[in-house]
Amino acid sequence: GSATTTADPSLFQLIEGLRYAFPRALRRLEDSLPLCVALHDRVATRANVAAYLASTRRIPFNNDGIFRRHPELDG
């Protein structure tokens, strides 16, 4: 739908994390997930989210968090 729900930021974070952890795989899959990618993009452009993403408060993805790079699994 057009209204933002509490699930939207979660899906945004999931897509962001998977793009970090498995960049090659996500590039291949994103064309088959147009609604998920569109929702991600819509959340990213919300004023408060965009401000947070551009701020120093946002902790960058790293290999200590839930989303870790696994090049050997990024087929």
Biopython code that builds the backbone (N, CA, C, O; Angstrom):
import numpy as np
from Bio.PDB.StructureBuilder import StructureBuilder

atoms = [
    (1, "GLY", "N", (0.801, -1.183, 0.000)),
    (1, "GLY", "CA", (0.000, 0.000, 0.000)),
    (1, "GLY", "C", (0.851, 1.258, 0.000)),
    (1, "GLY", "O", (2.079, 1.200, -0.062)),
    (2, "SER", "N", (0.186, 2.374, 0.069)),
    (2, "SER", "CA", (0.890, 3.656, 0.023)),
    (2, "SER", "C", (1.275, 4.170, 1.404)),
    (2, "SER", "O", (2.128, 5.051, 1.513)),
    (3, "ALA", "N", (0.666, 3.640, 2.457)),
    (3, "ALA", "CA", (0.987, 4.093, 3.815)),
    (3, "ALA", "C", (2.214, 3.357, 4.341)),
    (3, "ALA", "O", (2.405, 2.168, 4.084)),
    (4, "THR", "N", (3.033, 4.085, 5.078)),
    (4, "THR", "CA", (4.211, 3.481, 5.690)),
    (4, "THR", "C", (3.774, 2.675, 6.904)),
    (4, "THR", "O", (2.945, 3.127, 7.694)),
    (5, "THR", "N", (4.330, 1.492, 7.046)),
    (5, "THR", "CA", (4.027, 0.643, 8.195)),
    (5, "THR", "C", (5.300, 0.412, 8.998)),
    (5, "THR", "O", (6.387, 0.807, 8.577)),
    (6, "THR", "N", (5.163, -0.219, 10.138)),
    (6, "THR", "CA", (6.338, -0.508, 10.962)),
    (6, "THR", "C", (7.238, -1.541, 10.306)),
    (6, "THR", "O", (8.412, -1.647, 10.659)),
    (7, "ALA", "N", (6.716, -2.297, 9.367)),
    (7, "ALA", "CA", (7.536, -3.300, 8.678)),
    (7, "ALA", "C", (8.451, -2.673, 7.621)),
    (7, "ALA", "O", (9.470, -3.263, 7.263)),
    (8, "ASP", "N", (8.105, -1.502, 7.126)),
    (8, "ASP", "CA", (8.871, -0.881, 6.040)),
    (8, "ASP", "C", (10.330, -0.612, 6.405)),
    (8, "ASP", "O", (11.210, -0.965, 5.620)),
    (9, "PRO", "N", (10.633, -0.005, 7.557)),
    (9, "PRO", "CA", (12.051, 0.188, 7.903)),
    (9, "PRO", "C", (12.801, -1.131, 8.076)),
    (9, "PRO", "O", (13.999, -1.207, 7.802)),
    (10, "SER", "N", (12.105, -2.158, 8.525)),
    (10, "SER", "CA", (12.748, -3.470, 8.667)),
    (10, "SER", "C", (13.139, -4.032, 7.313)),
    (10, "SER", "O", (14.243, -4.552, 7.151)),
    (11, "LEU", "N", (12.245, -3.934, 6.340)),
    (11, "LEU", "CA", (12.569, -4.417, 4.996)),
    (11, "LEU", "C", (13.675, -3.565, 4.379)),
    (11, "LEU", "O", (14.544, -4.083, 3.678)),
    (12, "PHE", "N", (13.643, -2.257, 4.639)),
    (12, "PHE", "CA", (14.718, -1.380, 4.178)),
    (12, "PHE", "C", (16.060, -1.871, 4.719)),
    (12, "PHE", "O", (17.021, -2.022, 3.965)),
    (13, "GLN", "N", (16.120, -2.120, 6.024)),
    (13, "GLN", "CA", (17.374, -2.547, 6.647)),
    (13, "GLN", "C", (17.809, -3.915, 6.129)),
    (13, "GLN", "O", (19.005, -4.158, 5.968)),
    (14, "LEU", "N", (16.870, -4.800, 5.871)),
    (14, "LEU", "CA", (17.196, -6.116, 5.327)),
    (14, "LEU", "C", (17.842, -5.985, 3.950)),
    (14, "LEU", "O", (18.866, -6.614, 3.683)),
    (15, "ILE", "N", (17.252, -5.174, 3.080)),
    (15, "ILE", "CA", (17.825, -4.976, 1.743)),
    (15, "ILE", "C", (19.206, -4.333, 1.851)),
    (15, "ILE", "O", (20.140, -4.762, 1.174)),
    (16, "GLU", "N", (19.345, -3.308, 2.698)),
    (16, "GLU", "CA", (20.647, -2.654, 2.887)),
    (16, "GLU", "C", (21.692, -3.662, 3.360)),
    (16, "GLU", "O", (22.808, -3.704, 2.842)),
    (17, "GLY", "N", (21.319, -4.469, 4.342)),
    (17, "GLY", "CA", (22.260, -5.438, 4.889)),
    (17, "GLY", "C", (22.648, -6.510, 3.891)),
    (17, "GLY", "O", (23.813, -6.902, 3.818)),
    (18, "LEU", "N", (21.689, -6.982, 3.126)),
    (18, "LEU", "CA", (21.999, -7.997, 2.122)),
    (18, "LEU", "C", (22.845, -7.420, 0.996)),
    (18, "LEU", "O", (23.688, -8.117, 0.431)),
    (19, "ARG", "N", (22.627, -6.154, 0.668)),
    (19, "ARG", "CA", (23.484, -5.503, -0.334)),
    (19, "ARG", "C", (24.924, -5.434, 0.163)),
    (19, "ARG", "O", (25.861, -5.555, -0.626)),
    (20, "TYR", "N", (25.100, -5.243, 1.451)),
    (20, "TYR", "CA", (26.447, -5.209, 2.030)),
    (20, "TYR", "C", (27.052, -6.612, 2.083)),
    (20, "TYR", "O", (28.189, -6.821, 1.662)),
    (21, "ALA", "N", (26.289, -7.561, 2.598)),
    (21, "ALA", "CA", (26.819, -8.908, 2.825)),
    (21, "ALA", "C", (27.017, -9.690, 1.527)),
    (21, "ALA", "O", (27.990, -10.431, 1.388)),
    (22, "PHE", "N", (26.106, -9.526, 0.592)),
    (22, "PHE", "CA", (26.131, -10.313, -0.645)),
    (22, "PHE", "C", (25.882, -9.412, -1.856)),
    (22, "PHE", "O", (24.861, -9.563, -2.527)),
    (23, "PRO", "N", (26.787, -8.483, -2.150)),
    (23, "PRO", "CA", (26.524, -7.496, -3.208)),
    (23, "PRO", "C", (26.300, -8.102, -4.589)),
    (23, "PRO", "O", (25.410, -7.658, -5.315)),
    (24, "ARG", "N", (27.081, -9.097, -4.964)),
    (24, "ARG", "CA", (26.911, -9.690, -6.309)),
    (24, "ARG", "C", (25.576, -10.413, -6.416)),
    (24, "ARG", "O", (24.865, -10.271, -7.411)),
    (25, "ALA", "N", (25.241, -11.177, -5.405)),
    (25, "ALA", "CA", (23.982, -11.920, -5.424)),
    (25, "ALA", "C", (22.784, -10.974, -5.470)),
    (25, "ALA", "O", (21.828, -11.215, -6.207)),
    (26, "LEU", "N", (22.836, -9.901, -4.688)),
    (26, "LEU", "CA", (21.720, -8.960, -4.682)),
    (26, "LEU", "C", (21.585, -8.244, -6.009)),
    (26, "LEU", "O", (20.465, -8.009, -6.465)),
    (27, "ARG", "N", (22.690, -7.890, -6.644)),
    (27, "ARG", "CA", (22.597, -7.250, -7.970)),
    (27, "ARG", "C", (21.860, -8.163, -8.945)),
    (27, "ARG", "O", (21.068, -7.695, -9.764)),
    (28, "ARG", "N", (22.122, -9.460, -8.856)),
    (28, "ARG", "CA", (21.442, -10.405, -9.751)),
    (28, "ARG", "C", (19.966, -10.556, -9.397)),
    (28, "ARG", "O", (19.133, -10.721, -10.288)),
    (29, "LEU", "N", (19.635, -10.502, -8.121)),
    (29, "LEU", "CA", (18.270, -10.780, -7.682)),
    (29, "LEU", "C", (17.336, -9.578, -7.703)),
    (29, "LEU", "O", (16.120, -9.745, -7.790)),
    (30, "GLU", "N", (17.875, -8.388, -7.626)),
    (30, "GLU", "CA", (17.020, -7.218, -7.445)),
    (30, "GLU", "C", (16.005, -7.025, -8.561)),
    (30, "GLU", "O", (14.910, -6.528, -8.300)),
    (31, "ASP", "N", (16.325, -7.394, -9.782)),
    (31, "ASP", "CA", (15.353, -7.259, -10.870)),
    (31, "ASP", "C", (14.129, -8.143, -10.654)),
    (31, "ASP", "O", (13.049, -7.841, -11.160)),
    (32, "SER", "N", (14.291, -9.221, -9.913)),
    (32, "SER", "CA", (13.155, -10.107, -9.648)),
    (32, "SER", "C", (12.400, -9.705, -8.378)),
    (32, "SER", "O", (11.430, -10.360, -7.997)),
    (33, "LEU", "N", (12.849, -8.626, -7.724)),
    (33, "LEU", "CA", (12.214, -8.146, -6.493)),
    (33, "LEU", "C", (11.853, -6.663, -6.608)),
    (33, "LEU", "O", (12.213, -5.877, -5.732)),
    (34, "PRO", "N", (11.152, -6.270, -7.666)),
    (34, "PRO", "CA", (10.947, -4.833, -7.893)),
    (34, "PRO", "C", (10.162, -4.138, -6.779)),
    (34, "PRO", "O", (10.440, -2.980, -6.466)),
    (35, "LEU", "N", (9.199, -4.814, -6.183)),
    (35, "LEU", "CA", (8.414, -4.165, -5.131)),
    (35, "LEU", "C", (9.240, -3.969, -3.865)),
    (35, "LEU", "O", (9.107, -2.948, -3.190)),
    (36, "CYS", "N", (10.083, -4.931, -3.542)),
    (36, "CYS", "CA", (10.960, -4.797, -2.368)),
    (36, "CYS", "C", (11.963, -3.671, -2.572)),
    (36, "CYS", "O", (12.201, -2.873, -1.666)),
    (37, "VAL", "N", (12.547, -3.608, -3.759)),
    (37, "VAL", "CA", (13.524, -2.558, -4.053)),
    (37, "VAL", "C", (12.836, -1.193, -4.059)),
    (37, "VAL", "O", (13.401, -0.216, -3.567)),
    (38, "ALA", "N", (11.628, -1.114, -4.607)),
    (38, "ALA", "CA", (10.891, 0.152, -4.624)),
    (38, "ALA", "C", (10.565, 0.604, -3.206)),
    (38, "ALA", "O", (10.679, 1.788, -2.891)),
    (39, "LEU", "N", (10.162, -0.325, -2.355)),
    (39, "LEU", "CA", (9.888, 0.025, -0.965)),
    (39, "LEU", "C", (11.163, 0.514, -0.286)),
    (39, "LEU", "O", (11.140, 1.515, 0.431)),
    (40, "HIS", "N", (12.266, -0.182, -0.505)),
    (40, "HIS", "CA", (13.561, 0.234, 0.049)),
    (40, "HIS", "C", (13.877, 1.661, -0.373)),
    (40, "HIS", "O", (14.236, 2.495, 0.459)),
    (41, "ASP", "N", (13.744, 1.941, -1.656)),
    (41, "ASP", "CA", (14.069, 3.266, -2.181)),
    (41, "ASP", "C", (13.137, 4.333, -1.610)),
    (41, "ASP", "O", (13.562, 5.453, -1.328)),
    (42, "ARG", "N", (11.868, 3.978, -1.444)),
    (42, "ARG", "CA", (10.892, 4.919, -0.890)),
    (42, "ARG", "C", (11.230, 5.248, 0.564)),
    (42, "ARG", "O", (11.165, 6.410, 0.964)),
    (43, "VAL", "N", (11.586, 4.245, 1.351)),
    (43, "VAL", "CA", (11.959, 4.476, 2.751)),
    (43, "VAL", "C", (13.213, 5.342, 2.817)),
    (43, "VAL", "O", (13.294, 6.250, 3.643)),
    (44, "ALA", "N", (14.189, 5.069, 1.955)),
    (44, "ALA", "CA", (15.456, 5.811, 1.977)),
    (44, "ALA", "C", (15.267, 7.293, 1.685)),
    (44, "ALA", "O", (16.085, 8.111, 2.106)),
    (45, "THR", "N", (14.203, 7.655, 0.971)),
    (45, "THR", "CA", (13.995, 9.062, 0.622)),
    (45, "THR", "C", (13.124, 9.806, 1.628)),
    (45, "THR", "O", (12.929, 11.014, 1.494)),
    (46, "ARG", "N", (12.603, 9.118, 2.619)),
    (46, "ARG", "CA", (11.855, 9.823, 3.671)),
    (46, "ARG", "C", (12.813, 10.785, 4.368)),
    (46, "ARG", "O", (13.961, 10.435, 4.639)),
    (47, "ALA", "N", (12.351, 11.971, 4.650)),
    (47, "ALA", "CA", (13.232, 13.027, 5.172)),
    (47, "ALA", "C", (14.001, 12.589, 6.415)),
    (47, "ALA", "O", (15.213, 12.791, 6.499)),
    (48, "ASN", "N", (13.309, 11.996, 7.371)),
    (48, "ASN", "CA", (13.994, 11.609, 8.612)),
    (48, "ASN", "C", (14.969, 10.461, 8.390)),
    (48, "ASN", "O", (16.031, 10.424, 9.012)),
    (49, "VAL", "N", (14.628, 9.540, 7.528)),
    (49, "VAL", "CA", (15.524, 8.413, 7.237)),
    (49, "VAL", "C", (16.733, 8.904, 6.448)),
    (49, "VAL", "O", (17.865, 8.534, 6.760)),
    (50, "ALA", "N", (16.509, 9.721, 5.445)),
    (50, "ALA", "CA", (17.616, 10.251, 4.641)),
    (50, "ALA", "C", (18.585, 11.046, 5.512)),
    (50, "ALA", "O", (19.800, 10.955, 5.334)),
    (51, "ALA", "N", (18.053, 11.824, 6.449)),
    (51, "ALA", "CA", (18.918, 12.594, 7.354)),
    (51, "ALA", "C", (19.750, 11.656, 8.218)),
    (51, "ALA", "O", (20.942, 11.889, 8.418)),
    (52, "TYR", "N", (19.133, 10.606, 8.725)),
    (52, "TYR", "CA", (19.871, 9.641, 9.544)),
    (52, "TYR", "C", (20.946, 8.931, 8.719)),
    (52, "TYR", "O", (22.075, 8.764, 9.182)),
    (53, "LEU", "N", (20.602, 8.516, 7.512)),
    (53, "LEU", "CA", (21.560, 7.807, 6.665)),
    (53, "LEU", "C", (22.776, 8.665, 6.342)),
    (53, "LEU", "O", (23.875, 8.143, 6.159)),
    (54, "ALA", "N", (22.585, 9.969, 6.270)),
    (54, "ALA", "CA", (23.682, 10.881, 5.956)),
    (54, "ALA", "C", (24.446, 11.343, 7.198)),
    (54, "ALA", "O", (25.453, 12.044, 7.089)),
    (55, "SER", "N", (23.967, 10.950, 8.370)),
    (55, "SER", "CA", (24.573, 11.444, 9.608)),
    (55, "SER", "C", (25.698, 10.531, 10.092)),
    (55, "SER", "O", (25.856, 9.403, 9.626)),
    (56, "THR", "N", (26.461, 11.049, 11.030)),
    (56, "THR", "CA", (27.524, 10.250, 11.656)),
    (56, "THR", "C", (26.961, 9.306, 12.709)),
    (56, "THR", "O", (27.682, 8.447, 13.219)),
    (57, "ARG", "N", (25.688, 9.453, 13.039)),
    (57, "ARG", "CA", (25.065, 8.552, 14.021)),
    (57, "ARG", "C", (24.873, 7.147, 13.460)),
    (57, "ARG", "O", (24.820, 6.173, 14.211)),
    (58, "ARG", "N", (24.769, 7.051, 12.154)),
    (58, "ARG", "CA", (24.562, 5.732, 11.549)),
    (58, "ARG", "C", (25.866, 4.943, 11.590)),
    (58, "ARG", "O", (26.891, 5.384, 11.071)),
    (59, "ILE", "N", (25.810, 3.791, 12.205)),
    (59, "ILE", "CA", (26.983, 2.924, 12.283)),
    (59, "ILE", "C", (27.094, 2.182, 10.955)),
    (59, "ILE", "O", (26.136, 1.533, 10.534)),
    (60, "PRO", "N", (28.240, 2.265, 10.292)),
    (60, "PRO", "CA", (28.378, 1.561, 9.010)),
    (60, "PRO", "C", (28.353, 0.046, 9.207)),
    (60, "PRO", "O", (28.710, -0.467, 10.267)),
    (61, "PHE", "N", (27.931, -0.642, 8.176)),
    (61, "PHE", "CA", (27.991, -2.097, 8.228)),
    (61, "PHE", "C", (29.434, -2.521, 8.431)),
    (61, "PHE", "O", (30.362, -1.867, 7.954)),
    (62, "ASN", "N", (29.609, -3.617, 9.141)),
    (62, "ASN", "CA", (30.949, -4.127, 9.436)),
    (62, "ASN", "C", (30.842, -5.620, 9.699)),
    (62, "ASN", "O", (29.748, -6.180, 9.628)),
    (63, "ASN", "N", (31.929, -6.257, 9.995)),
    (63, "ASN", "CA", (31.908, -7.701, 10.223)),
    (63, "ASN", "C", (31.655, -8.080, 11.671)),
    (63, "ASN", "O", (31.895, -9.222, 12.062)),
    (64, "ASP", "N", (31.175, -7.139, 12.469)),
    (64, "ASP", "CA", (30.801, -7.433, 13.845)),
    (64, "ASP", "C", (29.293, -7.485, 14.023)),
    (64, "ASP", "O", (28.814, -7.939, 15.063)),
    (65, "GLY", "N", (28.542, -7.036, 13.045)),
    (65, "GLY", "CA", (27.090, -6.980, 13.160)),
    (65, "GLY", "C", (26.425, -8.202, 12.554)),
    (65, "GLY", "O", (27.077, -9.188, 12.210)),
    (66, "ILE", "N", (25.111, -8.109, 12.433)),
    (66, "ILE", "CA", (24.341, -9.237, 11.905)),
    (66, "ILE", "C", (24.614, -9.454, 10.415)),
    (66, "ILE", "O", (24.599, -10.592, 9.944)),
    (67, "PHE", "N", (24.864, -8.378, 9.674)),
    (67, "PHE", "CA", (25.173, -8.494, 8.251)),
    (67, "PHE", "C", (26.687, -8.426, 8.077)),
    (67, "PHE", "O", (27.293, -7.375, 8.285)),
    (68, "ARG", "N", (27.285, -9.529, 7.701)),
    (68, "ARG", "CA", (28.736, -9.620, 7.534)),
    (68, "ARG", "C", (29.042, -10.035, 6.111)),
    (68, "ARG", "O", (28.286, -10.789, 5.498)),
    (69, "ARG", "N", (30.141, -9.547, 5.591)),
    (69, "ARG", "CA", (30.544, -9.932, 4.234)),
    (69, "ARG", "C", (31.029, -11.366, 4.233)),
    (69, "ARG", "O", (31.823, -11.779, 5.079)),
    (70, "HIS", "N", (30.537, -12.107, 3.273)),
    (70, "HIS", "CA", (30.957, -13.492, 3.076)),
    (70, "HIS", "C", (31.246, -13.684, 1.591)),
    (70, "HIS", "O", (30.421, -14.254, 0.877)),
    (71, "PRO", "N", (32.404, -13.219, 1.110)),
    (71, "PRO", "CA", (32.696, -13.311, -0.327)),
    (71, "PRO", "C", (32.590, -14.736, -0.862)),
    (71, "PRO", "O", (32.187, -14.944, -2.007)),
    (72, "GLU", "N", (32.946, -15.702, -0.047)),
    (72, "GLU", "CA", (32.901, -17.092, -0.510)),
    (72, "GLU", "C", (31.473, -17.582, -0.721)),
    (72, "GLU", "O", (31.260, -18.573, -1.420)),
    (73, "LEU", "N", (30.489, -16.901, -0.126)),
    (73, "LEU", "CA", (29.085, -17.282, -0.295)),
    (73, "LEU", "C", (28.351, -16.379, -1.284)),
    (73, "LEU", "O", (27.189, -16.626, -1.604)),
    (74, "ASP", "N", (29.017, -15.349, -1.762)),
    (74, "ASP", "CA", (28.389, -14.364, -2.639)),
    (74, "ASP", "C", (28.537, -14.783, -4.094)),
    (74, "ASP", "O", (29.252, -14.144, -4.865)),
    (75, "GLY", "N", (27.856, -15.859, -4.460)),
    (75, "GLY", "CA", (28.008, -16.451, -5.780)),
    (75, "GLY", "C", (27.288, -15.824, -6.890)),
    (75, "GLY", "O", (27.383, -16.287, -8.027)),
]
sb = StructureBuilder()
sb.init_structure("model")
sb.init_model(0)
sb.init_chain("A")
sb.init_seg("    ")
for serial, (resi, resn, name, xyz) in enumerate(atoms, 1):
    if name == "N":
        sb.init_residue(resn, " ", resi, " ")
    sb.init_atom(name, np.array(xyz, "f"), 0.0, 1.0, " ", f" {name:<3s}", serial, name[0])
structure = sb.get_structure()
